[in-house]
């Protein structure tokens, strides 16, 4: 009975020590976050595996509001021990989209049309100017990289407006729908 009681006390001591260690690790990481300031309240970040807007930086945990409006509490030790991406630290951010062309479409014409359309999208930065270039080729034809720049607070508006601009520009130009051109050879008997 005494040995069982001693084992129980020892287990409680180990559990208590582990809890204190985790708490102290979160506290120390919180102190480093406050001193080093890799982000501040209001910044859009990816930290501790969560992406969203920082709403609170506490001593033990920080709160990030995800784009789908979920408040997520993350232990500071997890944040500090992982990669932190701060999307708000630069004056602009690049939106990356791809646009598939059919083989019969002149890429130079498509690039010129898209550059004009991107310049008309609200909140697209003029400097740097949007990039539109051939990034790849596949069985359907050339693939364009479509890359306007904008401030983080306008990222999703520019993202969706870029998708609409690609669709509307290609539709207005009468470009054909890209189709696969993979030909299978029949084996002779």
KOLTORZA-305286 format. One line per field, with one value per residue: x, y, z of N, C-alpha, C, O in turn. Coordinates in pm, 1 decimal, always signed. Last residue first. Example, Ala and Ser with C-alpha at 12.3 -4.5 7.8 and 13.67 -1.06 7.14 Angstrom:
2
npx = +1285.0 +1319.0
npy = -225.0 -569.0
npz = +708.0 +780.0
capx = +1367.0 +1230.0
capy = -106.0 -450.0
capz = +714.0 +780.0
cpx = +1290.0 +1320.0
cpy = +3.0 -330.0
cpz = +787.0 +780.0
opx = +1340.9 +1423.6
opy = +113.8 -331.9
opz = +803.9 +846.5
This chain:
189
npx = -57.2 +56.8 -92.3 -169.3 -82.9 -268.8 -210.5 -332.4 -424.7 -689.4 -786.3 -904.3 -1144.5 -1030.4 -1099.1 -1235.2 -1187.0 -1375.6 -1257.7 -1020.9 -1132.7 -1287.5 -1087.8 -913.9 -1088.6 -1155.6 -900.6 -870.5 -1068.4 -956.2 -717.4 -818.1 -949.4 -735.6 -565.7 -592.1 -416.1 -163.3 -157.6 -39.6 +36.8 -32.1 +52.9 +22.5 +181.0 +23.7 +101.6 +26.3 -149.9 -226.7 -2.8 +196.0 +442.6 +497.2 +493.7 +492.1 +367.2 +303.1 +307.4 +223.9 +489.1 +554.0 +353.1 +83.6 -115.6 -461.1 -692.3 -903.6 -776.3 -640.1 -418.3 -534.3 -588.3 -327.8 -230.1 -402.1 -321.5 -53.0 -92.6 -231.3 -35.4 +160.5 +37.6 -221.0 -378.0 -367.7 -345.1 -499.4 -374.8 -442.3 -296.9 -262.4 -157.1 -61.9 +4.4 +240.9 +209.6 +358.8 +518.7 +561.4 +434.4 +215.6 +281.6 +512.1 +555.3 +761.3 +817.8 +835.0 +867.1 +681.9 +442.7 +483.4 +506.8 +252.7 -26.5 -299.5 -632.9 -833.4 -1148.6 -1251.6 -1307.1 -1174.7 -915.8 -868.3 -708.9 -504.3 -351.3 -107.1 -0.4 +143.6 +121.5 -30.1 -147.1 -432.9 -487.3 -357.3 -526.4 -383.2 -300.0 -101.9 +143.7 +273.6 +159.0 +120.2 -61.0 -129.6 -148.3 -290.8 -19.4 +283.3 +582.3 +822.2 +935.8 +1113.8 +946.9 +727.8 +853.5 +987.5 +763.4 +666.0 +870.8 +833.7 +572.1 +610.3 +787.5 +623.7 +437.5 +601.4 +688.4 +450.3 +389.9 +605.9 +556.5 +313.0 +397.4 +579.5 +403.8 +233.1 +417.7 +478.7 +229.6 +206.7 +422.9 +336.3 +114.4 +242.8 +393.2 +192.6 +82.9
npy = -471.1 -162.5 +40.2 +374.7 +643.4 +913.5 +1247.6 +1515.0 +1781.0 +1920.6 +2259.2 +2575.1 +2740.8 +3025.5 +3371.7 +3609.4 +3825.2 +3789.2 +3565.4 +3672.5 +3867.8 +3716.2 +3551.9 +3747.7 +3887.8 +3695.9 +3665.8 +3926.1 +3935.8 +3754.5 +3903.3 +4146.9 +4052.1 +3939.7 +4175.1 +4408.6 +4392.8 +4375.4 +4550.1 +4383.1 +4285.7 +4013.2 +3779.0 +3492.4 +3290.1 +3086.2 +2816.3 +2694.2 +2373.1 +2121.1 +1990.7 +2283.5 +2505.6 +2804.9 +3076.3 +3375.9 +3648.2 +3932.8 +4129.3 +4469.8 +4680.8 +4761.8 +5004.3 +4985.5 +4744.5 +4734.4 +4865.5 +4764.1 +4688.3 +4783.4 +4625.2 +4391.7 +4464.2 +4498.5 +4239.0 +4095.6 +4188.2 +4099.5 +3820.0 +3764.4 +3833.5 +3644.5 +3394.8 +3333.6 +3017.6 +2747.6 +2611.5 +2809.0 +2882.3 +2934.9 +3113.8 +3142.1 +3373.7 +3526.8 +3843.2 +3974.4 +4267.9 +4556.9 +4639.6 +4380.8 +4268.5 +4106.5 +3843.8 +3670.3 +3351.1 +3158.8 +2821.4 +2747.3 +2824.1 +3024.2 +2872.5 +2701.3 +2888.6 +3003.7 +2819.0 +2978.8 +2991.4 +3136.8 +3216.3 +3218.3 +3332.2 +3241.7 +3340.4 +3341.2 +3522.6 +3417.1 +3485.3 +3321.7 +3249.5 +3368.0 +3644.8 +3725.5 +3910.9 +3906.0 +3889.7 +3853.9 +3684.5 +3382.0 +3041.5 +2815.8 +2708.5 +2902.6 +3144.1 +3375.6 +3689.7 +4020.9 +4232.2 +4292.5 +4299.2 +4200.8 +3997.9 +3974.2 +4100.7 +4058.7 +4090.1 +3922.8 +3681.5 +3640.8 +3599.8 +3366.6 +3189.2 +3185.8 +3076.1 +2824.8 +2721.9 +2721.3 +2529.4 +2303.9 +2283.4 +2239.4 +1986.0 +1839.0 +1858.8 +1720.5 +1467.8 +1412.9 +1419.2 +1209.9 +1001.2 +1015.3 +951.3 +688.3 +567.3 +588.3 +421.2 +181.3 +152.8 +124.6 -118.2
npz = -8548.2 -8417.1 -8174.7 -8213.9 -8008.9 -7899.7 -7835.9 -7672.9 -7622.5 -7437.9 -7488.6 -7388.9 -7581.5 -7773.6 -7721.4 -7741.3 -7588.2 -7389.7 -7258.8 -7160.0 -6988.2 -6806.0 -6685.0 -6579.2 -6411.9 -6219.8 -6101.9 -6005.5 -5811.0 -5627.4 -5559.1 -5467.9 -5236.3 -5095.9 -5043.5 -4911.6 -4700.2 -4829.9 -5141.9 -5442.6 -5778.0 -6007.9 -6210.6 -6380.6 -6602.1 -6847.1 -7047.8 -7381.0 -7402.3 -7326.1 -7229.7 -7140.9 -7023.7 -6823.5 -6805.6 -6969.1 -6764.4 -6610.4 -6320.9 -6250.6 -6126.2 -5783.7 -5900.1 -5892.2 -5722.5 -5719.2 -5637.8 -5908.5 -6226.7 -6445.0 -6471.8 -6571.4 -6839.7 -6939.7 -6906.1 -7077.8 -7331.9 -7335.1 -7316.6 -7553.6 -7743.7 -7680.9 -7733.8 -7945.5 -7942.8 -8003.2 -7760.2 -7500.2 -7170.7 -6831.8 -6582.4 -6229.4 -5973.6 -5683.1 -5567.4 -5342.2 -5142.4 -4984.5 -4772.6 -4521.3 -4302.8 -4331.9 -4325.4 -4170.4 -4061.6 -3866.8 -3786.0 -3430.7 -3172.1 -3134.3 -3136.7 -2920.5 -2715.9 -2703.2 -2812.0 -2957.5 -3039.1 -3277.7 -3383.4 -3708.7 -3965.8 -4184.6 -4143.4 -3778.6 -3545.0 -3286.8 -2982.0 -2774.9 -2437.7 -2231.9 -2262.5 -2584.9 -2825.6 -3036.4 -3303.2 -3621.7 -3875.2 -4019.2 -3993.9 -3806.8 -3742.5 -3600.1 -3827.4 -4059.6 -4035.1 -4040.4 -3749.7 -3520.5 -3303.8 -3477.1 -3503.7 -3384.1 -3131.9 -2920.9 -2687.9 -2731.3 -2783.6 -2537.9 -2373.7 -2489.5 -2425.1 -2145.8 -2136.3 -2250.3 -2058.6 -1832.0 -1913.6 -1939.5 -1671.8 -1537.3 -1645.0 -1548.0 -1270.3 -1254.6 -1334.6 -1127.1 -906.4 -968.0 -950.2 -676.4 -567.1 -664.9 -538.2 -275.2 -286.4 -340.3 -106.7 +81.5 +0.0
capx = -56.6 +24.8 +12.1 -218.9 -51.8 -222.3 -247.9 -249.0 -388.3 -571.7 -816.5 -789.4 -1120.5 -1093.8 -1002.8 -1282.0 -1094.8 -1391.8 -1389.1 -1012.9 -1039.3 -1351.1 -1204.8 -864.4 -1023.5 -1260.9 -967.8 -777.3 -1081.4 -1080.4 -713.0 -737.9 -1024.5 -841.8 -519.3 -670.7 -558.2 -224.7 -138.8 -134.7 +82.3 -43.0 +97.6 -44.6 +184.2 +74.1 +43.2 +106.3 -90.6 -332.2 -68.1 +142.8 +368.6 +504.7 +563.6 +475.2 +469.9 +230.9 +383.4 +188.0 +380.5 +591.3 +494.9 +142.1 -2.4 -340.8 -594.9 -878.4 -832.7 -770.3 -396.1 -484.2 -699.0 -423.3 -163.6 -409.1 -460.0 -84.6 -15.1 -294.0 -163.7 +193.1 +65.6 -91.6 -377.8 -390.2 -229.7 -504.7 -409.3 -417.0 -397.1 -219.9 -260.3 -16.6 -104.0 +212.3 +217.6 +272.5 +412.6 +601.2 +558.6 +192.0 +241.5 +435.7 +546.9 +662.4 +840.5 +799.3 +946.2 +823.0 +465.6 +460.4 +620.8 +363.6 +78.4 -180.6 -536.5 -747.5 -1042.5 -1236.1 -1356.7 -1314.2 -1001.3 -849.7 -841.5 -508.7 -476.9 -148.1 -60.1 +145.9 +245.8 -27.3 -19.4 -375.8 -577.0 -323.7 -493.1 -490.4 -291.9 -231.5 +57.2 +227.3 +245.4 +108.5 +55.0 -176.2 -73.6 -339.1 -164.1 +209.7 +452.5 +814.4 +827.8 +1163.7 +1072.9 +704.1 +765.0 +1065.6 +853.7 +585.0 +846.7 +960.5 +600.4 +519.0 +832.2 +741.7 +393.5 +527.9 +787.2 +525.8 +297.8 +587.4 +681.0 +319.9 +295.2 +626.8 +518.3 +177.7 +352.4 +584.8 +289.9 +107.1 +420.9 +459.6 +95.8 +144.3 +464.2 +281.5 +0.0
capy = -614.1 -246.6 -58.1 +237.8 +565.1 +778.4 +1149.1 +1397.5 +1731.6 +1833.6 +2116.2 +2485.1 +2668.5 +2894.2 +3261.3 +3495.0 +3805.7 +3902.2 +3554.4 +3563.3 +3905.8 +3817.1 +3494.6 +3643.7 +3957.1 +3749.0 +3550.7 +3875.1 +4023.6 +3719.2 +3762.3 +4144.3 +4127.6 +3852.7 +4053.7 +4395.1 +4410.7 +4256.7 +4549.7 +4463.4 +4313.5 +4152.6 +3818.3 +3621.4 +3331.9 +3217.0 +2855.6 +2772.5 +2494.3 +2211.2 +1932.4 +2149.8 +2452.5 +2660.9 +3004.6 +3231.5 +3582.1 +3831.9 +4040.2 +4327.3 +4653.5 +4700.8 +4975.7 +5018.9 +4837.4 +4671.9 +4826.1 +4850.0 +4632.3 +4844.1 +4764.8 +4394.8 +4430.7 +4610.1 +4351.4 +4075.9 +4207.5 +4242.4 +3892.4 +3736.5 +3903.1 +3786.9 +3434.3 +3401.6 +3156.5 +2841.1 +2614.4 +2703.5 +2921.9 +2835.8 +3123.6 +3082.3 +3300.7 +3431.1 +3747.2 +3928.1 +4122.7 +4489.9 +4730.0 +4448.4 +4342.9 +4250.6 +3897.8 +3791.6 +3430.3 +3265.7 +2931.0 +2716.6 +2709.7 +3061.9 +2980.5 +2643.9 +2801.4 +3082.3 +2835.8 +2897.1 +3020.0 +3022.1 +3260.1 +3129.8 +3392.8 +3197.9 +3405.9 +3284.3 +3508.6 +3449.9 +3457.1 +3430.7 +3210.8 +3223.1 +3589.6 +3709.9 +3846.2 +3921.7 +3973.8 +3847.9 +3815.0 +3476.4 +3163.9 +2882.8 +2630.9 +2784.2 +3112.9 +3230.9 +3601.7 +3895.2 +4175.3 +4348.0 +4286.5 +4280.4 +4046.3 +3928.6 +4152.7 +4053.3 +4164.7 +4063.2 +3739.8 +3662.0 +3712.2 +3488.5 +3219.7 +3233.8 +3207.7 +2920.0 +2732.8 +2808.3 +2664.5 +2354.9 +2300.5 +2362.2 +2098.1 +1852.5 +1911.9 +1861.2 +1538.4 +1415.8 +1510.6 +1344.6 +1029.2 +1036.4 +1081.8 +788.3 +572.1 +656.0 +561.5 +232.4 +168.1 +240.2 +0.0
capz = -8516.5 -8531.8 -8202.2 -8209.7 -8129.9 -7868.6 -7937.1 -7654.1 -7754.7 -7441.6 -7488.7 -7405.0 -7456.0 -7759.2 -7716.8 -7819.3 -7701.4 -7481.9 -7322.3 -7257.1 -7095.6 -6891.8 -6752.9 -6671.4 -6523.9 -6308.0 -6164.2 -6106.9 -5927.6 -5696.6 -5600.1 -5591.1 -5337.7 -5148.0 -5112.0 -5034.7 -4666.8 -4768.4 -4996.8 -5366.8 -5641.1 -5963.6 -6077.7 -6370.9 -6462.2 -6806.7 -6920.0 -7286.2 -7457.8 -7372.6 -7347.0 -7115.6 -7136.5 -6850.9 -6699.6 -6990.0 -6846.0 -6687.9 -6409.9 -6256.1 -6221.2 -5912.2 -5882.7 -6021.8 -5720.7 -5774.3 -5535.0 -5792.3 -6103.2 -6416.2 -6433.7 -6433.3 -6748.6 -6941.7 -6838.3 -6932.8 -7286.1 -7347.1 -7214.5 -7423.4 -7741.0 -7673.0 -7596.0 -7945.1 -7896.1 -8113.8 -7851.7 -7601.3 -7307.1 -6936.7 -6688.7 -6355.6 -6046.4 -5785.0 -5589.2 -5477.5 -5150.5 -5080.5 -4819.2 -4645.1 -4279.9 -4318.4 -4455.5 -4146.1 -4184.2 -3861.0 -3879.2 -3568.9 -3217.9 -3135.9 -3233.3 -3054.2 -2744.0 -2758.1 -2711.8 -2981.9 -2933.4 -3250.0 -3291.8 -3593.1 -3842.5 -4171.9 -4243.6 -3911.8 -3604.0 -3429.2 -3050.7 -2861.7 -2565.8 -2245.9 -2208.6 -2439.9 -2794.8 -2902.8 -3223.1 -3479.5 -3818.7 -3991.7 -4072.7 -3822.6 -3831.3 -3528.7 -3713.8 -4048.3 -4022.2 -4098.9 -3862.7 -3646.9 -3315.2 -3378.9 -3550.9 -3523.3 -3215.2 -3058.8 -2703.7 -2696.1 -2885.6 -2660.1 -2346.4 -2490.7 -2566.4 -2202.5 -2078.7 -2314.4 -2198.0 -1834.9 -1880.8 -2054.7 -1779.3 -1511.0 -1666.1 -1693.2 -1327.2 -1215.3 -1412.9 -1265.7 -913.3 -957.7 -1078.1 -775.2 -536.3 -700.0 -685.0 -314.9 -252.9 -436.2 -233.7 +91.0 +0.0
cpx = +34.0 +34.1 -31.3 -106.0 -104.0 -196.0 -185.9 -298.7 -288.4 -549.6 -686.6 -832.2 -1002.9 -1059.5 -1076.0 -1184.3 -1139.0 -1302.9 -1410.1 -1145.8 -1033.3 -1262.3 -1266.6 -981.1 -970.2 -1199.3 -1075.1 -837.9 -987.5 -1103.3 -836.8 -728.5 -949.3 -927.5 -634.1 -642.5 -648.3 -373.4 -213.9 -98.1 -19.7 +5.1 +85.6 -24.6 +126.1 +75.1 +108.0 +27.9 -7.3 -276.7 -179.9 +69.3 +316.0 +430.0 +582.6 +558.1 +434.3 +332.9 +286.9 +274.5 +348.0 +467.5 +510.3 +292.6 +46.7 -231.9 -476.8 -779.3 -801.6 -833.6 -526.7 -464.6 -654.4 -536.1 -255.1 -341.9 -470.5 -225.3 -49.6 -223.8 -231.1 +65.8 +95.9 -63.1 -235.2 -385.4 -244.1 -382.8 -419.7 -462.6 -356.1 -333.2 -198.1 -134.7 -57.5 +97.7 +179.7 +301.1 +318.9 +487.4 +608.8 +319.5 +222.9 +405.9 +456.9 +669.9 +727.3 +835.3 +921.4 +912.3 +614.6 +487.4 +606.6 +485.7 +197.7 -79.7 -419.5 -639.9 -963.2 -1119.7 -1355.8 -1372.1 -1148.0 -943.6 -822.9 -650.5 -468.3 -274.0 -95.0 +94.0 +256.8 +106.3 -10.2 -242.4 -523.6 -416.9 -469.8 -436.5 -410.4 -210.2 -79.2 +131.6 +187.8 +209.1 +17.5 -54.8 -140.0 -266.2 -208.1 +60.0 +388.2 +679.9 +830.2 +1063.0 +1116.0 +829.6 +741.7 +980.0 +938.1 +670.1 +763.4 +942.9 +727.5 +543.6 +743.1 +794.8 +510.1 +483.7 +720.3 +626.6 +369.5 +495.5 +669.3 +444.4 +299.1 +528.2 +570.8 +290.0 +294.1 +525.1 +398.0 +161.6 +323.0 +465.9 +218.1 +122.0 +370.3 +353.8 +88.0
cpy = -691.8 -391.7 -145.9 +144.1 +425.0 +705.9 +1015.6 +1292.3 +1618.0 +1783.8 +2038.3 +2338.9 +2573.7 +2831.4 +3128.2 +3379.3 +3689.2 +3887.6 +3663.6 +3545.1 +3797.2 +3854.2 +3593.9 +3588.5 +3856.5 +3816.2 +3597.7 +3754.3 +3979.2 +3807.2 +3727.3 +4001.6 +4122.7 +3924.2 +3973.9 +4263.7 +4397.5 +4274.7 +4430.0 +4462.6 +4404.2 +4165.2 +3968.6 +3669.9 +3472.5 +3229.4 +2987.8 +2804.7 +2567.1 +2337.7 +2020.8 +2101.9 +2316.2 +2629.3 +2857.0 +3160.4 +3435.4 +3773.6 +3946.7 +4251.3 +4504.3 +4671.7 +4881.5 +4993.9 +4861.7 +4778.1 +4746.0 +4784.7 +4726.3 +4791.7 +4834.3 +4537.7 +4438.7 +4585.1 +4473.1 +4190.0 +4194.7 +4271.9 +4041.2 +3813.7 +3885.4 +3871.2 +3583.5 +3450.7 +3211.3 +2988.2 +2722.2 +2718.1 +2798.5 +2890.6 +3029.9 +3096.1 +3243.2 +3356.1 +3656.6 +3827.2 +4080.6 +4340.4 +4666.9 +4537.4 +4417.1 +4332.3 +4049.2 +3857.5 +3550.0 +3342.1 +3032.0 +2836.4 +2672.7 +2948.8 +3007.5 +2749.2 +2737.3 +2997.3 +2906.0 +2925.1 +2924.1 +3063.8 +3136.5 +3181.7 +3298.9 +3233.9 +3362.5 +3352.2 +3463.0 +3424.1 +3506.4 +3387.7 +3337.1 +3174.8 +3439.4 +3655.5 +3843.2 +3847.5 +3994.4 +3942.9 +3802.0 +3606.0 +3253.2 +3013.3 +2693.3 +2700.7 +2993.3 +3192.4 +3456.1 +3803.9 +4046.2 +4293.7 +4359.5 +4255.5 +4125.9 +3964.9 +4105.6 +4104.9 +4171.1 +4147.1 +3888.3 +3724.7 +3743.6 +3612.0 +3347.9 +3272.3 +3267.4 +3062.1 +2832.5 +2826.7 +2762.5 +2498.8 +2358.1 +2388.6 +2230.9 +1970.1 +1934.1 +1927.4 +1688.2 +1494.5 +1523.8 +1448.6 +1170.7 +1072.0 +1113.8 +929.5 +679.0 +670.4 +643.3 +381.0 +221.5 +263.1 +125.5
cpz = -8603.0 -8492.4 -8319.1 -8248.8 -8110.4 -8000.3 -7900.6 -7751.6 -7738.9 -7583.4 -7494.1 -7395.2 -7479.1 -7623.6 -7701.1 -7821.2 -7789.9 -7605.2 -7425.9 -7330.0 -7201.9 -7010.8 -6851.1 -6752.9 -6626.6 -6430.8 -6262.7 -6177.6 -6039.9 -5819.3 -5682.9 -5645.6 -5470.9 -5251.8 -5174.7 -5107.9 -4789.8 -4740.8 -4939.8 -5219.2 -5573.0 -5818.8 -6052.1 -6228.0 -6460.3 -6655.0 -6879.6 -7158.8 -7354.0 -7435.7 -7403.1 -7240.3 -7094.8 -6980.4 -6732.5 -6883.7 -6865.9 -6784.1 -6480.5 -6356.6 -6219.0 -5996.8 -5764.6 -6021.0 -5863.5 -5777.2 -5587.0 -5695.5 -5987.2 -6287.0 -6395.8 -6384.6 -6602.3 -6841.5 -6832.1 -6856.1 -7133.8 -7295.5 -7217.3 -7311.4 -7604.9 -7666.0 -7579.8 -7802.5 -7896.0 -8072.4 -7959.1 -7691.9 -7394.1 -7071.1 -6802.7 -6455.7 -6173.0 -5845.0 -5702.6 -5475.8 -5292.0 -5081.1 -4922.3 -4693.8 -4403.6 -4308.8 -4451.9 -4280.3 -4154.6 -3993.6 -3866.7 -3657.5 -3362.2 -3187.5 -3247.3 -3161.8 -2882.1 -2790.0 -2774.3 -2871.8 -2949.1 -3151.1 -3250.0 -3509.1 -3721.6 -4035.1 -4236.2 -4012.4 -3747.8 -3477.9 -3194.3 -2935.8 -2644.3 -2380.8 -2229.9 -2393.6 -2642.5 -2894.0 -3081.5 -3404.2 -3668.6 -3934.2 -4040.0 -3899.8 -3856.5 -3611.1 -3639.3 -3941.9 -4043.9 -4106.4 -3909.7 -3768.5 -3442.2 -3398.3 -3439.0 -3587.2 -3361.0 -3162.0 -2851.1 -2719.4 -2858.2 -2770.3 -2470.2 -2466.6 -2579.9 -2350.1 -2139.6 -2265.4 -2273.5 -1976.9 -1887.2 -2033.9 -1904.0 -1622.1 -1644.7 -1724.9 -1477.2 -1274.3 -1382.8 -1352.4 -1053.7 -967.3 -1078.7 -911.7 -640.6 -678.9 -733.7 -467.7 -295.8 -414.0 -342.2 -41.4 +0.0
opx = +44.7 +120.5 -143.0 -33.8 -85.8 -278.9 -66.1 -415.4 -174.9 -644.0 -586.5 -905.6 -1001.5 -959.1 -1172.0 -1186.7 -1087.2 -1339.2 -1456.5 -1147.5 -1039.9 -1312.0 -1294.5 -973.4 -980.8 -1251.7 -1084.9 -827.6 -1021.4 -1152.5 -825.1 -731.4 -1009.7 -973.8 -630.2 -689.2 -768.9 -450.0 -315.8 -15.5 -79.1 +12.8 +181.6 -77.8 +174.8 -17.8 +230.5 -94.4 +26.7 -345.7 -224.1 +77.9 +382.7 +363.3 +671.3 +678.8 +356.5 +379.5 +199.1 +309.4 +434.5 +359.0 +480.5 +352.9 +50.6 -252.7 -398.9 -782.6 -686.2 -934.8 -525.0 -491.5 -729.6 -574.5 -259.4 -392.2 -539.5 -245.8 -72.8 -289.4 -282.4 +59.7 +61.6 -133.0 -141.5 -388.6 -144.9 -323.7 -357.3 -574.8 -249.0 -450.6 -93.7 -204.5 -17.5 +94.9 +95.2 +401.9 +209.6 +371.5 +691.1 +312.9 +215.4 +493.3 +340.4 +775.9 +610.6 +878.2 +980.2 +1020.5 +667.4 +547.4 +705.8 +561.0 +239.4 -50.4 -438.2 -565.2 -1019.2 -1006.5 -1449.1 -1471.8 -1236.5 -1041.2 -768.3 -706.0 -430.6 -300.5 -110.5 +138.5 +367.5 +193.5 +14.5 -226.6 -563.4 -425.1 -552.7 -317.1 -524.2 -114.5 -164.1 +47.4 +66.8 +329.8 -99.9 +42.9 -198.6 -316.0 -167.8 +18.7 +430.5 +665.8 +839.3 +1103.3 +1151.0 +820.9 +736.6 +1027.8 +957.8 +651.5 +786.9 +993.9 +729.5 +536.8 +792.7 +841.9 +497.2 +491.3 +773.7 +647.5 +352.8 +519.7 +716.5 +437.5 +289.8 +569.0 +603.9 +272.7 +304.8 +574.8 +407.2 +142.1 +350.6 +509.0 +204.2 +111.7 +413.4 +373.5 +60.8
opy = -813.5 -431.5 -197.6 +168.3 +364.0 +708.2 +1006.0 +1253.4 +1625.5 +1749.2 +2085.1 +2300.6 +2499.9 +2865.1 +3118.4 +3297.4 +3671.5 +3932.4 +3636.5 +3513.1 +3826.8 +3870.3 +3559.2 +3579.6 +3879.0 +3803.2 +3546.7 +3741.9 +3993.2 +3758.8 +3676.7 +3982.2 +4097.3 +3860.9 +3943.7 +4243.0 +4377.2 +4179.7 +4388.0 +4381.9 +4491.2 +4065.9 +4043.0 +3610.6 +3561.4 +3185.1 +3000.4 +2818.4 +2509.9 +2403.7 +1998.9 +2165.5 +2242.3 +2715.2 +2791.2 +3182.2 +3378.1 +3842.2 +3888.0 +4302.9 +4422.0 +4642.8 +4921.8 +4966.2 +4769.8 +4888.3 +4693.9 +4663.5 +4764.8 +4845.6 +4933.2 +4567.8 +4487.6 +4675.4 +4542.9 +4232.5 +4273.4 +4369.5 +4101.6 +3866.6 +3981.7 +3968.8 +3643.0 +3539.8 +3144.4 +3075.7 +2781.5 +2825.9 +2696.0 +2939.3 +3044.5 +3090.7 +3290.0 +3283.2 +3705.9 +3736.8 +4144.4 +4293.5 +4718.8 +4513.4 +4507.8 +4455.2 +4113.3 +3919.1 +3533.7 +3391.1 +2994.1 +2940.4 +2576.9 +2974.2 +3013.0 +2719.4 +2720.6 +3029.9 +2872.3 +3040.8 +2802.5 +3158.7 +3042.6 +3190.1 +3300.2 +3176.1 +3437.8 +3415.2 +3536.5 +3316.6 +3620.6 +3268.4 +3445.0 +3072.1 +3387.5 +3623.9 +3945.7 +3737.5 +4089.0 +4061.4 +3745.9 +3634.5 +3206.7 +3086.4 +2631.4 +2629.9 +2984.7 +3205.7 +3419.0 +3835.0 +3972.2 +4306.9 +4473.0 +4197.2 +4120.6 +3962.8 +4187.9 +4148.7 +4278.4 +4261.2 +3969.2 +3811.7 +3860.4 +3715.5 +3428.3 +3375.3 +3383.8 +3157.2 +2914.5 +2934.9 +2872.6 +2580.7 +2449.2 +2503.3 +2324.2 +2044.8 +2035.2 +2040.3 +1771.5 +1577.5 +1634.2 +1553.6 +1242.3 +1161.2 +1227.3 +1017.2 +750.9 +773.5 +754.5 +458.1 +299.1 +377.0 +220.9
opz = -8587.8 -8414.3 -8320.2 -8345.5 -8005.0 -8091.4 -7874.1 -7749.0 -7786.0 -7654.4 -7548.5 -7304.1 -7577.6 -7560.9 -7624.8 -7913.1 -7900.1 -7714.0 -7536.6 -7448.9 -7321.2 -7122.2 -6965.9 -6875.4 -6747.2 -6541.4 -6374.3 -6299.7 -6157.4 -5921.2 -5794.5 -5767.1 -5575.1 -5346.7 -5294.0 -5219.9 -4775.1 -4756.7 -4994.6 -5176.5 -5636.7 -5746.4 -6072.1 -6134.2 -6530.1 -6587.5 -6878.0 -7160.9 -7250.4 -7513.4 -7515.9 -7345.3 -7022.5 -7038.2 -6678.0 -6873.4 -6789.7 -6875.0 -6417.3 -6462.7 -6189.0 -5946.3 -5652.2 -6124.7 -5945.2 -5828.1 -5507.2 -5674.3 -5968.6 -6242.3 -6322.6 -6268.3 -6517.9 -6767.1 -6730.8 -6752.1 -7068.9 -7223.5 -7112.6 -7221.7 -7547.9 -7591.2 -7477.6 -7754.2 -7852.5 -8158.9 -8001.5 -7699.2 -7366.3 -7084.4 -6861.7 -6419.3 -6218.5 -5774.6 -5808.0 -5392.3 -5355.0 -5028.2 -4945.1 -4659.9 -4391.2 -4306.8 -4556.8 -4341.3 -4118.4 -4032.8 -3857.0 -3607.6 -3412.3 -3240.5 -3358.4 -3265.1 -2953.1 -2881.7 -2885.1 -2841.4 -2953.5 -3175.1 -3193.5 -3556.7 -3641.3 -3991.9 -4277.0 -3971.7 -3830.1 -3455.0 -3220.7 -2950.7 -2587.2 -2432.1 -2244.5 -2474.6 -2578.9 -2947.0 -3013.5 -3436.5 -3596.9 -3942.7 -4033.7 -3874.4 -3920.6 -3556.0 -3618.2 -3961.9 -4046.1 -4174.6 -3830.7 -3880.3 -3467.5 -3498.5 -3323.6 -3709.5 -3452.1 -3269.8 -2900.2 -2764.9 -2950.8 -2843.1 -2503.5 -2530.7 -2670.2 -2394.4 -2179.7 -2343.1 -2350.7 -2011.8 -1940.7 -2125.5 -1967.2 -1661.7 -1723.2 -1819.7 -1529.1 -1322.8 -1473.1 -1433.7 -1096.8 -1029.2 -1178.2 -980.5 -687.5 -763.2 -829.7 -519.3 -346.8 -509.4 -427.5 -83.6 -72.9
